[in-house]
Amino acid sequence: MFTNNPYAQGGWYNPANPLSINNGTWGSQSTPRPSVYGALPNAAPPSPPKILTFYFVSMNPNVLHSTVTGSQSQKYFDVTTNSPDIGASTVFKKAGQPFATIEWTSQPAVEIYGIVARQAAGRWMELSRDQSYRSIQVHGKWYAWVPRDKVYSLFTVGHNQPELMARVSRDADAIKLEITADAVQIGLLESVVVSTVLLHSGRNFG
């Protein structure tokens, strides 16, 4: 989909790169080098992005049956799947109301109501030719899910420097979703939640 790999653009461990996330805390490397700001006495270093954290918990037995909570254990979403077999549907609910579905047919399909029209999941989360990332489009803008050391990171894609919008990791009991407040404000949260389920479903979706 893209000529430049956003993974390579974003980089990983580089103290001068604000997208460096492999060996540092998110945002901890965002202070510019003094030489840059020494020439701009009225400029202030940008603040690290505000991060919101969610957890996929109560996975029974996996993310296809789970609850998404906030940092204070407040429930935000429910994820339920009506059957483990081919032909099942995963339904996402917010405040008790469905907002997205994944149909697990031979060619899985996804729909996020009012955001992503029903289409093949592998088309919405298209795998790059070199299989190094998946691109998605939300609200007319492109993003890329990039895997690294069992962590999936979501970057903006375009002419500017890639911006880290979210990242997903997992441990034995939960899946951790970190997303910037800016990403939530522009309406990415629901798409990121659905993406997380696809990425951790253990199923082939193209």
Secondary structure, DSSP 8 states (H G I E B T S, - for coil): --SS-HHHHH-SS-TT-TT--SSS-TTTT-S--HHHHHT-TT--------EEEEEEE--SSSTTSEEEEETTS-EEEEEEES-SSTTEEEEEEETTEEEEEEEESSS-EEEETTTEEEEEHHHHSEE-TTSS-EEEEETTEEEEEEEETTEEEEEE-SSS---EEEEEEE-SS-EEEEEEHHHHHTT-HHHHHHHHHHHHS-S---
